[in-house]
Amino acid sequence: VAVNEAKAGDTVTVVVTTNSKKAIDGLVVKYADGRADLNLSGNSFVMPACDVRVDANIKSGYNITINSNYGYKTAATVEGVSVSSAVQGSSVKVVSTDPSYAVDSIMAYYSTLLGIKKSVTVNDYNCFVMPAKNVTVDVELAPVKTYNFYREDCENGGFDIQVDGSSVSKAAKGAKVTVVWEAASGYEIGNIVVTNKTTGANINVFNNSFTMPASDVLVKVKFIKNSN
């Protein structure tokens, strides 16, 4: 459907139509103020929480090249959106795009006209301020320690355990875990009880979600007859 606006997080596809079968040299989607270019997958991009400009010209700012042991799991971001370039002064954060991996080490630099590498300061949050140079970032990702989910059988319904909308059997400490349930006809959710397998302590569940501890957990879901 053709649109002229979208919500943050929506996937937007640019359909290019030209006259006389001509083609554009390249498609670039930018923040409206020009401070960064969004990463494109084909002709699609994820809408940031601001206006964007769709151009068919050269990129703005300076390029960011990521070298990583898991390149497809690593991204440079500006305000949470993956980018391939940014203007001078932008705050760029390097992230792992796979929750099973975390940034272990990072080094950012640019090359002078004489080929000398100049370091760019990266803070403890894996962020750096974009210089007026093309930047290369060397990143090492390491597997994140994960912990298992154990499920207790339930009656009159079923449930799934998810992280970021995907079914999982384990998760890293700090992950937001959501229990997605479905009751049988005539029944409704009674309660969800999550227990730390190591200590036996109950874990707080709010809006069907909980924060993963550094331990395996047991998930119990109880369904009760519908009061109506």
ZIMOTA-V336840 format. One record per pair of residues at least 12 apart in sequence whose C-alpha atoms are under 7 Angstrom apart, sorted by sequence separation. I is the first residue (numbers start at 0). J is the second residue. D is the distance in whole Angstrom. If there is no record, write none. Layout:
# ZIMOTA-V336840
I_J_D ; I_J_D
This chain:
# ZIMOTA-V336840
107_119_5 ; 77_90_6 ; 162_175_6 ; 77_91_5 ; 162_176_5 ; 76_91_6 ; 77_92_6 ; 161_176_6 ; 162_177_6 ; 75_91_6 ; 76_92_5 ; 160_176_7 ; 161_177_5 ; 75_92_6 ; 76_93_6 ; 160_177_6 ; 161_178_6 ; 197_214_6 ; 75_93_5 ; 160_178_5 ; 196_214_7 ; 31_50_5 ; 74_93_6 ; 75_94_6 ; 159_178_6 ; 160_179_6 ; 195_214_6 ; 196_215_5 ; 30_50_6 ; 31_51_4 ; 63_83_5 ; 74_94_6 ; 148_168_6 ; 158_178_7 ; 159_179_5 ; 195_215_6 ; 196_216_5 ; 30_51_5 ; 31_52_5 ; 62_83_6 ; 63_84_5 ; 73_94_6 ; 74_95_6 ; 147_168_6 ; 148_169_6 ; 158_179_5 ; 159_180_6 ; 195_216_5 ; 196_217_6 ; 29_51_5 ; 30_52_6 ; 36_58_7 ; 62_84_4 ; 73_95_5 ; 74_96_7 ; 147_169_4 ; 158_180_4 ; 194_216_6 ; 195_217_7 ; 28_51_7 ; 29_52_5 ; 36_59_7 ; 61_84_5 ; 62_85_7 ; 72_95_6 ; 73_96_6 ; 109_132_6 ; 146_169_5 ; 147_170_7 ; 157_180_6 ; 158_181_6 ; 193_216_7 ; 194_217_5 ; 28_52_6 ; 29_53_6 ; 35_59_7 ; 60_84_6 ; 61_85_6 ; 72_96_5 ; 109_133_6 ; 145_169_6 ; 146_170_5 ; 157_181_6 ; 193_217_6 ; 194_218_7 ; 28_53_4 ; 35_60_7 ; 60_85_5 ; 61_86_6 ; 72_97_6 ; 109_134_5 ; 145_170_5 ; 146_171_6 ; 156_181_6 ; 157_182_7 ; 193_218_5 ; 27_53_6 ; 28_54_6 ; 33_59_6 ; 34_60_7 ; 60_86_4 ; 108_134_6 ; 109_135_6 ; 145_171_4 ; 156_182_4 ; 192_218_6 ; 193_219_6 ; 27_54_5 ; 59_86_7 ; 60_87_7 ; 107_134_7 ; 108_135_6 ; 144_171_6 ; 145_172_7 ; 155_182_6 ; 156_183_5 ; 192_219_5 ; 26_54_6 ; 27_55_6 ; 107_135_6 ; 108_136_7 ; 143_171_6 ; 155_183_5 ; 191_219_6 ; 192_220_6 ; 13_42_5 ; 26_55_5 ; 27_56_7 ; 107_136_4 ; 178_207_5 ; 191_220_5 ; 12_42_6 ; 13_43_6 ; 25_55_5 ; 106_136_6 ; 107_137_6 ; 177_207_6 ; 178_208_6 ; 190_220_6 ; 191_221_7 ; 12_43_4 ; 24_55_7 ; 25_56_7 ; 27_58_7 ; 105_136_7 ; 106_137_5 ; 155_186_7 ; 177_208_4 ; 190_221_5 ; 11_43_5 ; 12_44_7 ; 23_55_6 ; 93_125_6 ; 105_137_6 ; 106_138_7 ; 176_208_5 ; 177_209_7 ; 189_221_5 ; 10_43_7 ; 11_44_5 ; 47_80_6 ; 92_125_6 ; 93_126_6 ; 105_138_5 ; 175_208_7 ; 176_209_5 ; 188_221_6 ; 189_222_5 ; 10_44_6 ; 11_45_6 ; 92_126_4 ; 104_138_6 ; 105_139_6 ; 175_209_6 ; 176_210_6 ; 188_222_5 ; 189_223_5 ; 10_45_5 ; 11_46_7 ; 91_126_5 ; 92_127_7 ; 104_139_5 ; 175_210_5 ; 176_211_7 ; 187_222_6 ; 188_223_6 ; 9_45_6 ; 10_46_6 ; 90_126_7 ; 91_127_5 ; 102_138_7 ; 103_139_5 ; 174_210_6 ; 175_211_6 ; 186_222_6 ; 187_223_6 ; 8_45_6 ; 9_46_5 ; 90_127_6 ; 91_128_6 ; 102_139_6 ; 103_140_5 ; 173_210_6 ; 174_211_5 ; 186_223_5 ; 187_224_6 ; 8_46_5 ; 90_128_5 ; 91_129_7 ; 102_140_5 ; 103_141_6 ; 173_211_5 ; 186_224_4 ; 187_225_5 ; 7_46_5 ; 8_47_6 ; 89_128_6 ; 90_129_6 ; 101_140_5 ; 102_141_6 ; 172_211_5 ; 173_212_6 ; 185_224_6 ; 186_225_5 ; 6_46_7 ; 7_47_5 ; 88_128_5 ; 89_129_5 ; 100_140_6 ; 101_141_6 ; 171_211_7 ; 172_212_5 ; 182_222_7 ; 185_225_5 ; 5_46_7 ; 7_48_5 ; 88_129_5 ; 100_141_5 ; 101_142_6 ; 170_211_7 ; 172_213_5 ; 87_129_5 ; 88_130_6 ; 100_142_4 ; 101_143_6 ; 38_81_6 ; 86_129_7 ; 87_130_5 ; 99_142_6 ; 100_143_5 ; 37_81_6 ; 38_82_5 ; 85_129_7 ; 87_131_5 ; 99_143_5 ; 37_82_4 ; 38_83_6 ; 36_82_5 ; 37_83_6 ; 35_82_7 ; 36_83_6 ; 36_84_6 ; 35_84_6 ; 36_85_6 ; 35_85_4 ; 34_85_6 ; 35_86_6 ; 34_86_5 ; 156_222_7 ; 146_213_7 ; 148_215_6 ; 149_216_6 ; 150_217_6 ; 151_218_6 ; 153_220_6 ; 155_222_6 ; 146_214_6 ; 147_215_5 ; 148_216_5 ; 149_217_5 ; 150_218_5 ; 151_219_5 ; 153_221_6 ; 154_222_7 ; 146_215_5 ; 147_216_7 ; 148_217_6 ; 149_218_6 ; 150_219_6 ; 61_131_7 ; 63_133_6 ; 64_134_6 ; 65_135_6 ; 66_136_6 ; 67_137_6 ; 61_132_6 ; 62_133_5 ; 63_134_5 ; 64_135_5 ; 65_136_5 ; 66_137_5 ; 67_138_5 ; 68_139_6 ; 69_140_7 ; 61_133_5 ; 62_134_6 ; 63_135_6 ; 64_136_6 ; 65_137_6 ; 66_138_6 ; 67_139_6 ; 68_140_7
